[in-house]
């Protein structure tokens, strides 16, 4: 019975949609559009031909002030919108507060490139392995020929 319960939890966790944490932000209201219909952030982003979940993830990764500026500019870019710049900034700030935030240390740690500190690039690391493999093959092949010629004498 315990095994079954454990499986059910794993199974449910695997079926959770990615981006679920962005839904409070994406489905928050921006007010009414020019036709009087309610307009959500996801609808606004869709009207601007942007993927709502990608944009939400990008804004969540930005510092709060940069995310507010980006969202405010997107709201202002919406055709037919009637909000003035200060109103867009205030609305954007309240909406950005709905996004999940990552701790600064976790974000900084995740972006550290271990190879960058050595001065080597990722491509160079792979190329180095290939060169080493070729050298080893050549040495083994030469040793095989030398061994075979040694036997003939």
C-alpha positions as CSV (number, residue, x, y, z in Angstrom):
1,X,0.0,0.0,0.0
2,X,2.9,2.4,0.8
3,X,4.4,1.7,-2.6
4,X,1.2,2.5,-4.4
5,X,0.8,5.8,-2.6
6,X,4.4,6.8,-3.5
7,X,3.8,5.9,-7.1
8,X,0.6,8.0,-7.2
9,X,2.5,11.1,-5.9
10,X,5.3,10.6,-8.5
11,X,2.7,10.0,-11.3
12,X,0.7,13.2,-10.3
13,X,3.9,15.3,-10.1
14,X,4.9,14.1,-13.6
15,X,1.6,15.2,-15.0
16,X,1.8,18.8,-13.7
17,X,1.9,21.2,-16.5
18,X,5.1,23.2,-16.8
19,X,4.6,26.9,-16.2
20,X,1.8,26.3,-13.7
21,X,3.5,28.8,-11.3
22,X,3.0,31.6,-13.9
23,X,-0.8,31.2,-14.1
24,X,-1.6,33.8,-11.4
25,X,0.4,36.4,-13.4
26,X,-0.8,35.2,-16.9
27,X,-4.5,35.2,-16.0
28,X,-4.5,38.4,-14.0
29,X,-6.7,41.1,-15.4
30,X,-5.4,44.2,-17.2
31,X,-8.9,45.7,-17.3
32,X,-11.1,45.9,-20.3
33,X,-10.0,46.1,-23.9
34,X,-11.4,48.7,-26.4
35,X,-14.5,46.6,-26.9
36,X,-15.2,46.3,-23.2
37,X,-14.1,42.7,-23.0
38,X,-11.9,41.6,-20.0
39,X,-8.3,41.3,-21.0
40,X,-5.8,39.1,-19.2
41,X,-2.0,39.3,-19.4
42,X,-1.9,36.1,-21.5
43,X,-4.4,37.5,-24.0
44,X,-2.3,40.7,-24.3
45,X,0.9,38.8,-24.9
46,X,-0.9,36.6,-27.5
47,X,-2.2,39.7,-29.3
48,X,1.4,40.9,-29.5
49,X,2.4,37.5,-31.0
50,X,4.4,36.5,-28.0
51,X,4.3,33.2,-26.2
52,X,2.7,34.0,-22.8
53,X,4.6,31.3,-20.8
54,X,7.9,32.1,-22.4
55,X,7.5,35.8,-21.6
56,X,6.4,35.0,-18.1
57,X,9.5,32.9,-17.5
58,X,11.7,35.6,-19.0
59,X,10.2,38.3,-16.8
60,X,10.4,36.1,-13.7
61,X,14.2,35.7,-14.4
62,X,14.7,39.5,-14.7
63,X,15.3,41.8,-11.8
64,X,11.9,43.3,-10.7
65,X,12.5,46.8,-12.0
66,X,13.6,45.5,-15.4
67,X,10.5,43.1,-15.5
68,X,8.2,46.0,-14.6
69,X,9.7,48.2,-17.4
70,X,9.4,45.4,-20.0
71,X,5.8,44.6,-19.0
72,X,4.9,48.3,-19.0
73,X,6.3,48.7,-22.5
74,X,4.3,45.7,-23.7
75,X,1.1,47.1,-22.2
76,X,1.8,50.4,-24.0
77,X,2.5,48.6,-27.3
78,X,-0.9,47.0,-27.2
79,X,-3.0,48.6,-30.0
80,X,-5.9,50.6,-28.8
81,X,-4.8,50.8,-25.1
82,X,-5.8,53.9,-23.3
83,X,-3.5,53.8,-20.2
84,X,-0.9,56.5,-19.8
85,X,2.8,55.7,-18.9
86,X,2.5,56.1,-15.1
87,X,-0.6,54.0,-15.1
88,X,1.2,51.3,-17.1
89,X,4.1,51.3,-14.7
90,X,1.8,50.9,-11.7
91,X,-0.2,48.2,-13.3
92,X,3.0,46.4,-14.4
93,X,4.5,46.6,-10.9
94,X,1.4,45.0,-9.4
95,X,1.3,42.2,-12.0
96,X,5.1,41.5,-11.8
97,X,4.5,40.9,-8.0
98,X,2.5,37.9,-9.0
99,X,5.4,36.2,-10.7
100,X,7.5,33.6,-8.7
101,X,10.9,34.9,-7.8
102,X,14.1,32.9,-7.6
103,X,16.5,33.8,-4.8
104,X,19.5,35.9,-6.1
105,X,22.1,33.4,-4.9
106,X,20.4,30.5,-6.7
107,X,20.2,32.4,-9.9
108,X,23.8,33.5,-9.7
109,X,25.0,30.0,-8.9
110,X,23.0,28.5,-11.7
111,X,24.5,30.8,-14.3
112,X,28.2,30.2,-13.4
113,X,30.1,28.5,-16.2
114,X,32.8,26.2,-14.8
115,X,34.8,26.3,-18.0
116,X,34.7,30.1,-18.3
117,X,37.1,30.6,-15.4
118,X,39.8,28.5,-17.1
119,X,39.8,30.5,-20.3
120,X,38.8,27.5,-22.3
121,X,35.6,27.3,-24.3
122,X,33.3,24.3,-24.4
123,X,34.1,23.6,-28.0
124,X,37.9,23.6,-27.2
125,X,37.3,21.0,-24.4
126,X,35.5,18.7,-26.8
127,X,38.1,19.3,-29.5
128,X,40.9,18.4,-27.0
129,X,39.3,15.1,-26.3
130,X,39.0,14.3,-30.0
131,X,42.7,15.2,-30.6
132,X,43.7,13.0,-27.7
133,X,41.6,10.1,-29.0
134,X,43.2,10.5,-32.5
135,X,46.7,10.5,-31.0
136,X,46.0,7.4,-28.9
137,X,44.7,5.6,-32.0
138,X,47.7,6.6,-34.0
139,X,50.1,5.4,-31.3
140,X,48.3,2.1,-30.9
141,X,48.2,1.6,-34.7
142,X,51.9,2.4,-34.9
143,X,52.7,0.1,-32.0
144,X,50.7,-2.7,-33.8
145,X,52.7,-2.2,-37.0
146,X,56.0,-2.1,-35.1
147,X,55.1,-5.2,-33.3
148,X,54.2,-7.0,-36.5
149,X,57.4,-6.0,-38.3
150,X,59.4,-7.1,-35.3
151,X,57.9,-10.6,-35.6
152,X,58.9,-10.9,-39.3
153,X,62.6,-10.2,-38.6
